[in-house]
Amino acid sequence: MSEVEDLKNKLFRSKKSGWEIVDDTRRGEINKFCDEYMYFLNNSKTEREIIKSAKKMADENGFRNIEECNELREGDKVYYINREKSMYLAVIGKEPMENGINIIGAHADSPRLDLKPNPLYEDTGLAYLKTHYYGGIKKYQWTTIPLAIHGVFVKANGEKIEVTIGEDEQDPIFTITDLLPHLAQDQMQRKLNEGVKGEELNLLVGSIPYASGVDAVKLNIMNILNQKYGIVEKDFVSSEIELVPAFKARSMGFDSSMVAAYGQDDKICVFTSVRALLEIHNPSRTAVCIIADKEEIGSMGNTGMESHVFDTFISELLNKQGVNKPNLLDKVFCKSKMLSADVDAAYDPIYASAFEKNNSGYLGRGLGLNKYTGARGKSGASDANAEFVAEIRGILERENVQYEVSELGKIDVGGGGTIAYILADKGIDVIDAGVPVLSMHAPYEVTSKFDVYEAYRAYKVFWNN
């Protein structure tokens, strides 16, 4: 090696693909881990399903519902489920919580289509369900793809009926139609963000009439639903029905180096953080995992991170250790550290003009750290302090976890945010730490298996330090 090359290796940051440094043993570990991840994705497409999967994983690994615990001691593992759509888990550490806790927080919700409260209608012999899109999507991407129906109906008497249609090979699927190009001259003159309008995202669900007459197809659809689920049209009012792509998570590429799946933002961080927590035993500082809801629409509501339910969970940890006192919660937060586990935009050479190469995240280079997100002049950003960035760097480098540091695209091109600022507002040191994603917020997103595995390793060493 020449003197120049030696100096470059010493002084420059590495830009190598992580695949260059893994041996066959590690490659096998990565593939096995990602097989588990894809199984999780295929069985956990909505936030309710994610919480159900996470609860099963926790129950099988010695966690208990905190409501069933009278007291907590070092090493105890507990969780709390908030309205079946968010969840907090903890492993009690050796140090008093007054010294601070280590938190990793991801979110369960992903961009999708929800049904409107009164969705079912008929038009010229076709039955449709009207939708309202959830989160930031390119609306045209949601037409002419197979869609599945997931969710719950809750009757006025409190009876809850779970519905999943379109995932089993024997199930019917659904779709949103688009105009054929032969007749789409006017449509194709629209701006791209209006190529398909929100009110045009209507799900086609049937075409056979029950009998002759007005709304005969609608009646047939309602009769099918009534016979199978016992519901009437009014029950849509108290339902949470989501439309998600019926695609399965699959290995991608001739080399099977990537994962293609719906909802990897941010299920990828949910899975990797929960899996890491299951392997944490007797940590020095109490290890806490957040699975939040509503991040894609601003973290509002009583299952979102803006609510005080998480504060109540931490207070309960203190209560059941018999150490709580006035203002202790604030003191715990001010001495705590957190990885906001959310995905990052991966550099896409096809759309290079949106990125600044020197400050982009790349597939296959490990965990992506974002010191700040926000938009324009860092508006809305939680900007991590240099001291905390250095601490996280130190942990990752000591444990040989591959990582990169990036921004979310070029300045003034766009922007985004995570739950980081909400926890930072409590006084917690926070930095965003997630997996780079291609086609983020699309019905089918792409990630590197190497990055998935490095995120899991990063979360594990964070809790163990």
DAUR-V483116 format. One record per residue. PSI is psi in degrees with one decimal (* if undefined). Layout:
BEGIN
psi = <PSI & PSI>
END
This chain:
BEGIN
psi = <132.4 & 163.0 & -38.2 & -47.0 & -38.4 & -41.9 & -39.5 & -44.6 & -32.3 & -39.3 & -27.5 & 152.3 & 147.6 & 140.3 & 20.3 & 150.0 & 140.3 & -26.0 & -20.7 & -17.5 & 3.2 & 140.7 & -178.4 & -34.8 & -48.7 & -37.6 & -39.4 & -39.8 & -41.8 & -47.3 & -40.6 & -45.2 & -42.3 & -23.8 & -41.8 & -42.0 & -44.1 & -34.7 & -43.9 & -47.1 & -42.2 & -18.6 & 9.3 & 67.4 & -19.5 & 166.9 & -37.5 & -40.5 & -35.0 & -45.6 & -38.6 & -42.7 & -42.9 & -39.3 & -42.6 & -44.4 & -42.4 & -45.1 & -39.2 & -8.3 & 29.4 & 9.2 & 150.7 & 153.9 & 127.1 & -25.5 & -16.3 & 1.4 & 129.8 & -30.6 & 160.4 & 140.6 & 169.9 & 130.4 & -13.2 & 147.0 & 122.5 & 163.8 & 163.0 & 132.0 & 125.9 & 101.6 & 31.3 & 10.3 & -8.8 & 162.7 & 144.3 & 133.2 & 151.5 & 145.5 & 118.1 & 129.4 & 176.8 & -37.4 & 151.9 & 142.1 & -20.6 & -24.4 & -2.4 & 161.9 & 162.7 & 123.3 & 139.1 & 127.5 & 123.6 & 177.2 & 146.9 & -24.3 & 150.0 & 157.3 & 142.7 & -171.9 & 131.0 & 155.1 & 143.6 & 162.9 & -33.4 & 80.7 & -28.3 & 126.9 & 166.2 & 141.5 & 118.1 & 48.0 & 9.4 & 138.4 & 138.7 & 157.9 & 127.1 & 141.1 & 164.1 & 116.4 & 151.0 & 119.6 & -177.0 & 109.6 & 159.0 & 109.3 & -33.5 & -23.0 & -15.2 & 5.8 & 154.8 & 32.3 & 154.7 & 129.5 & 145.9 & 153.5 & 124.6 & 145.2 & -162.8 & 145.5 & 135.6 & 115.8 & 165.5 & -25.3 & 3.4 & -9.0 & 132.2 & 130.7 & 118.1 & 139.8 & 129.6 & 115.3 & 124.6 & -3.0 & -38.3 & 144.2 & -24.0 & -11.4 & 152.8 & 157.5 & 178.2 & 164.4 & 165.3 & 122.7 & 161.9 & 162.8 & 136.4 & 146.1 & -26.6 & -26.4 & 14.5 & 23.9 & -43.7 & -43.0 & -39.4 & -5.8 & -11.9 & 157.6 & 153.8 & -38.3 & -6.0 & 10.9 & -40.3 & 124.5 & 157.6 & -40.4 & -5.2 & -2.6 & 68.2 & 128.1 & 124.2 & 121.5 & -3.1 & 164.1 & 0.7 & 125.5 & 148.1 & -39.3 & -177.9 & 155.5 & -179.9 & 138.8 & 33.1 & -34.3 & -42.4 & -42.5 & -40.2 & -43.3 & -43.8 & -35.0 & -40.8 & -45.4 & -36.7 & -41.5 & -37.2 & -38.3 & -7.5 & 23.7 & 159.1 & 171.3 & -36.2 & -23.8 & -16.3 & -29.2 & -36.9 & 49.9 & 161.3 & 94.1 & 124.4 & 142.3 & 123.4 & 156.9 & 140.1 & 5.2 & 148.3 & 151.2 & 134.0 & 153.6 & 144.5 & 145.0 & 154.6 & -30.3 & 2.3 & 36.0 & -9.6 & 164.6 & 128.7 & 126.8 & 159.2 & 143.4 & 20.9 & -25.3 & 101.5 & 28.9 & -24.9 & -38.9 & -29.8 & -52.3 & -48.0 & -36.2 & -40.7 & -43.9 & -38.9 & -42.1 & -33.6 & -20.8 & 10.7 & 123.5 & 128.4 & 55.8 & 159.7 & -51.8 & 145.4 & 129.3 & 125.3 & 135.3 & 129.2 & 131.9 & 101.5 & 163.9 & 165.6 & 13.2 & -37.3 & -14.2 & 24.6 & 5.0 & 21.2 & 174.0 & 168.5 & -2.8 & -1.4 & 169.5 & -18.0 & -16.9 & 169.6 & 12.8 & -37.6 & -41.5 & -40.2 & -38.7 & -46.8 & -38.7 & -37.9 & -36.5 & -41.8 & -42.9 & -45.8 & -3.4 & -3.5 & 28.8 & -1.4 & 149.2 & 166.0 & 136.4 & 2.9 & -37.6 & -45.8 & -39.6 & -40.0 & -48.6 & -41.8 & -17.5 & 11.5 & 162.3 & 146.5 & 141.6 & 116.9 & 101.6 & 89.5 & 154.4 & 164.2 & 156.5 & 124.6 & 144.4 & 128.0 & 108.3 & -21.2 & -30.2 & 47.9 & -26.7 & -17.6 & -10.6 & 158.7 & 110.1 & -37.9 & -16.9 & 39.9 & 155.8 & 146.0 & 143.0 & 135.8 & 11.3 & 9.6 & -163.8 & 138.5 & 120.7 & 133.1 & 111.7 & -31.9 & 155.9 & -117.6 & -163.4 & 157.2 & -118.0 & 52.3 & 22.4 & 129.6 & 11.7 & 150.1 & 106.7 & 107.3 & 140.0 & 147.4 & -37.8 & -39.8 & -38.2 & -43.3 & -38.7 & -44.7 & -42.5 & -46.8 & -43.5 & -48.4 & -41.4 & -37.0 & -35.8 & 4.7 & 38.2 & 127.4 & 134.0 & 164.1 & 157.7 & 132.6 & 174.6 & 166.8 & 77.4 & -175.8 & 151.2 & 138.6 & -2.6 & -35.0 & -136.9 & -179.6 & -178.6 & 172.6 & -165.0 & 0.7 & -46.0 & -29.7 & -42.7 & -33.9 & -34.2 & -22.8 & -6.1 & 5.1 & 140.9 & 125.2 & 141.0 & 143.7 & 133.7 & 103.7 & -158.9 & 131.2 & 139.9 & 134.6 & 144.6 & 38.0 & 138.6 & 2.5 & 164.7 & -17.9 & 110.5 & 159.4 & 133.5 & 164.8 & 133.8 & -33.4 & -43.2 & -37.7 & -47.6 & -37.6 & -32.6 & -46.3 & -45.9 & -40.5 & -44.7 & -37.6 & -45.6 & -29.7 & -45.6 & -26.8 & -2.8 & *>
END
